[in-house]
Amino acid sequence: MGKNRLEAFSDGVLAIIITIMVLELRAPRGDAFGALWPLLPTFVGYALSFIYIAIYWNNHHHMLHAARKVNGPILWANTHLLFWLSLVPFATAWMGSNNFAARPVALYGFVLLMAALAYYLLSQCLIHHHGRGSLLEAAVGADFKGKASIAIYASAILLSFANRWAGFALYWVVALIWLVPDRRIERILAREGAGEGGSRP
């Protein structure tokens, strides 16, 4: 089956997730800049979560661009990913409203960990459906950053109970790792298009 409806549905859900998160940034009473200070924890959490949702949208878009078709297991794997991403606003709000206490920071990391595992599962379902040696398998590659992210999330969750700021800092480390442009899929698609005498849609 085609992938267009899956992409459109995913884009819509991710847009709603970002909308829900920004609604947590409620305008304070008063017009002094000092009135914004109590919102700082909420804003920092929002900024990090916005970056994460943007990273997932970017990589989800690239991975599905390399895919040609989907099936039932892929649809469920994608829904599984969206479930964990839909919990990001809740985890973000709880963490920000409690000034990054240990348990909310650990829960935030757990949601990120489960989203990362769900994304890995989705990628493997797509690769299995397209077959070994496919363009998609070449585009995803060894997925070193994905596997490293899972390990860092797990470490950050445990570290949060000993030092919440160190745990939270590790979440930023993973985000920064993914902010470095990864053009594997673009390069492979470009090579394939050049080999066929033109670019694919």
QUILIN-V625827 format. One line per field, one symbol per residue. phi: phi as a letter, one per 20 degrees, with the letter a starting at -180 (. if undefined). A space follows every 10 residues. Layout:
# QUILIN-V625827
phi: ???
This chain:
# QUILIN-V625827
phi: .fdfffffff ffffffgfff ffffeefffn defffegfeg gfffffffff ffffffffff ffffffedbc cggfffffff ffgfffeggf fffffffdll fgfffffgff ffffffffff fffffffffe nfnfgfffff mflfffffff ffgffffffg febfffffff ffgfgfgfff gddgffffff fffffenree f
